[in-house]
């Protein structure tokens, strides 16, 4: 049997914030102290492919959302020798503001999105302030415009995106959230995105409280851990532990090589 293609995978930190721990866990003690949250996008590459997972937010959005902005995540690709024009495929894990900004900075990319996420972000639930709070209208409108321009590839459920890369529907936090599994030299990694913001969401059985369906979110936490096969091959969406567990690359202390851990 032919072995699947292998990839290098990098987490690119572009922003951070300090918030009460109760902001991160359903049912947490509201008196718990502050904890940091990091914001990442991810780059997947080998000799034949360069793919970006999510596109982050910009400085203006950081100001309105009270986040500490460190640098533009698209400009940060230069640390890996990648120009925005080099990206031909972008997986948008979901359309929340911190995952779907900056799409206009990628002129040659096609965008891969679960159809259920577009339906959710443009559907009837968005009339409720609580449900639309993690979305930005301008990002959703841009995705609609990209679709009108023929640049969006909609998928439904779990599918193979490329040799060695598979998409997995993991609803709960958002109804069309998707994670990825990627074959690497150290085994299969699962980029969980916001199916698990932190390792502790899974360890405690308490999902992140921005949520569309609690039962689905709990099932999706189980699913991404199962997909990874081992906790050390699971990459949560926002955990500062990722920056502690993995080596940064030589020329950029905010880009972490997710294949560097033995």
C-alpha positions in Angstrom: 0.0 0.0 0.0 1.3 3.5 -0.9 2.3 5.6 2.1 0.4 8.9 2.4 2.2 12.1 1.7 3.8 13.8 4.8 3.9 17.4 5.7 5.5 20.0 7.9 3.0 21.8 10.1 3.5 25.2 11.8 1.5 27.2 14.3 1.8 30.9 13.8 0.9 33.1 16.8 -0.4 36.5 15.9 -2.3 37.8 19.0 -3.0 37.1 22.6 -5.3 38.1 25.5 -5.6 37.7 29.2 -9.1 36.9 30.5 -10.7 35.2 33.5 -10.5 31.5 33.4 -14.3 31.3 33.6 -14.4 32.7 30.1 -12.8 29.5 28.8 -14.8 26.7 30.5 -18.5 26.0 30.9 -19.4 25.7 34.5 -16.1 27.2 35.7 -15.8 29.0 39.0 -16.4 32.7 38.2 -13.8 33.6 40.9 -11.0 31.8 39.1 -8.0 34.0 38.2 -6.9 35.3 34.8 -5.4 33.0 32.2 -3.8 33.8 28.8 -5.3 32.8 25.5 -3.2 32.7 22.3 -4.4 33.2 18.7 -2.9 31.1 15.9 -3.2 30.3 12.3 -1.5 27.1 10.9 0.6 26.4 7.8 0.8 23.0 6.2 3.5 22.4 3.6 5.7 19.9 1.8 7.6 20.0 -1.5 4.4 20.0 -3.5 1.8 21.9 -1.5 1.4 24.9 0.7 -1.9 25.3 2.6 -3.1 27.8 5.2 -5.5 26.9 7.9 -7.5 30.0 9.0 -6.6 33.7 8.4 -6.9 35.4 11.9 -7.9 39.0 12.4 -6.4 42.4 11.8 -5.2 45.3 14.0 -8.6 47.1 13.7 -10.5 44.0 14.8 -8.1 43.5 17.7 -8.8 46.9 18.9 -12.6 46.5 18.8 -12.4 43.1 20.4 -9.8 44.2 23.0 -7.1 41.7 22.0 -3.4 42.2 22.0 -2.3 42.2 18.4 1.2 41.1 17.7 1.4 41.1 13.9 -0.6 40.4 10.8 -0.8 36.6 10.4 -0.6 36.8 6.6 2.5 38.9 6.7 4.0 36.5 9.3 4.1 33.8 6.6 7.3 35.4 5.4 9.1 33.8 8.3 8.5 30.4 6.6 9.5 31.8 3.2 5.9 31.9 2.0 4.3 34.9 0.3 0.5 35.5 0.3 0.5 34.8 -3.5 2.0 31.3 -2.8 -1.1 30.1 -1.0 -3.5 28.3 -3.3 -5.7 26.6 -0.6 -7.1 28.0 2.6 -9.1 25.9 5.0 -11.5 28.1 7.0 -12.3 26.0 10.1 -15.2 28.2 10.9 -16.3 31.8 10.3 -15.7 33.3 13.8 -13.9 36.6 13.7 -10.5 35.2 14.9 -10.4 32.6 12.1 -11.8 34.3 9.1 -10.4 37.8 8.8 -7.7 38.8 6.2 -9.1 36.7 3.5 -8.8 39.6 1.1 -5.0 39.4 1.5 -4.7 36.0 -0.3 -5.3 36.8 -4.0 -4.7 33.4 -5.4 -6.4 31.2 -2.8 -9.4 29.0 -3.0 -11.3 28.7 0.3 -12.6 25.4 1.8 -15.6 25.7 4.1 -18.2 23.3 5.5 -21.5 24.1 3.8 -23.2 23.9 7.2 -21.0 26.8 8.4 -22.1 29.1 5.6 -25.7 28.1 6.3 -25.3 28.8 10.0 -23.5 32.2 9.5 -26.1 33.4 7.0 -29.2 31.8 8.4 -32.0 32.6 10.8 -30.0 32.1 14.1 -28.0 35.2 13.2 -30.9 37.4 14.2 -30.0 36.7 17.8 -27.2 38.9 19.3 -25.9 36.1 21.3 -25.5 33.7 18.3 -23.9 36.3 16.0 -21.5 37.7 18.7 -18.4 35.7 17.6 -19.0 36.5 13.9 -18.1 39.7 12.0 -20.6 40.7 9.4 -17.8 41.9 7.0 -16.0 38.5 7.2 -19.3 36.7 6.3 -20.1 39.1 3.6 -16.5 38.6 2.1 -17.1 34.9 2.1 -20.3 35.4 0.2 -18.5 37.6 -2.3 -15.7 35.0 -2.7 -18.4 32.4 -3.4 -19.9 34.7 -6.0 -16.5 34.9 -7.5 -16.2 31.1 -7.7 -13.4 30.8 -5.1 -15.1 28.8 -2.4 -15.1 25.0 -2.3 -17.9 23.8 0.0 -17.6 20.4 1.7 -20.0 18.4 3.7 -18.8 16.2 6.5 -15.5 14.3 6.6 -13.6 14.3 3.4 -10.0 13.8 2.0 -8.7 17.3 1.1 -5.4 16.0 -0.3 -3.1 13.1 0.0 -2.3 12.9 3.7 -4.8 15.6 4.7 -8.4 15.0 5.8 -11.1 17.3 7.0 -13.4 16.4 9.8 -16.8 18.0 10.7 -16.7 18.7 14.5 -19.8 20.8 15.2 -20.6 22.3 18.6 -18.7 25.5 19.1 -20.0 26.5 15.7 -22.3 24.3 13.6 -19.9 24.0 10.6 -16.6 23.8 12.5 -14.0 21.5 10.9 -10.8 20.0 12.2 -7.9 18.5 10.1 -5.7 15.5 10.4 -2.3 15.7 8.7 0.3 13.1 8.2 3.7 14.1 9.4 7.1 12.5 10.1 6.0 12.0 13.8 2.6 10.6 12.9 -0.8 11.9 12.3 -1.5 15.3 13.9 -5.0 16.6 14.6 -5.4 20.4 14.2 -8.5 20.6 16.4 -9.2 24.3 15.9 -11.9 25.3 18.3 -13.3 21.8 18.9 -10.9 22.2 21.8 -9.5 25.7 22.6 -7.3 24.2 25.4 -6.2 20.8 26.4 -8.0 21.4 29.6 -11.4 21.7 27.8 -11.0 18.0 27.0 -9.4 17.0 30.3 -12.2 18.7 32.4 -15.0 17.8 30.1 -16.0 21.5 30.0 -16.2 23.0 26.5 -15.5 26.6 25.7 -18.7 28.5 26.6 -19.2 30.2 23.2 -21.2 27.3 21.9 -24.0 26.5 19.4 -24.7 22.9 20.7 -23.4 21.6 24.0 -23.9 17.9 23.2 -22.2 18.2 19.8 -19.3 20.1 21.4 -18.7 17.3 23.9 -18.9 14.7 21.2 -16.4 16.7 19.0 -13.9 16.9 21.9 -14.0 13.1 22.0 -13.7 13.0 18.2 -10.6 15.1 17.9 -8.8 13.2 20.6 -9.7 10.0 18.9 -8.5 11.3 15.6 -5.2 12.4 17.1 -4.7 8.9 18.6 -2.7 10.4 21.4 -2.9 13.7 23.4 0.6 14.6 22.2 -0.5 14.7 18.6 -3.6 16.9 19.3 -3.2 20.6 18.6 -5.8 22.8 20.4 -6.9 26.0 18.8 -5.8 28.6 21.4 -3.6 26.9 24.1 -0.4 28.7 25.2 0.9 25.2 26.0 1.5 24.8 22.3 4.1 27.5 22.5 5.8 25.7 25.4 5.7 22.2 24.0 7.0 22.9 20.5 10.2 24.5 19.3 10.0 27.9 17.5 11.8 28.2 14.2 15.2 29.8 14.1 14.2 33.2 12.7 10.8 33.7 14.3 10.1 33.1 18.0 6.3 33.1 17.3 6.2 30.3 14.7 6.2 26.8 16.2 7.2 23.7 14.4 4.5 21.1 15.3 6.7 18.2 14.0 9.6 19.1 16.3 8.3 17.2 19.3 9.6 13.7 19.6 
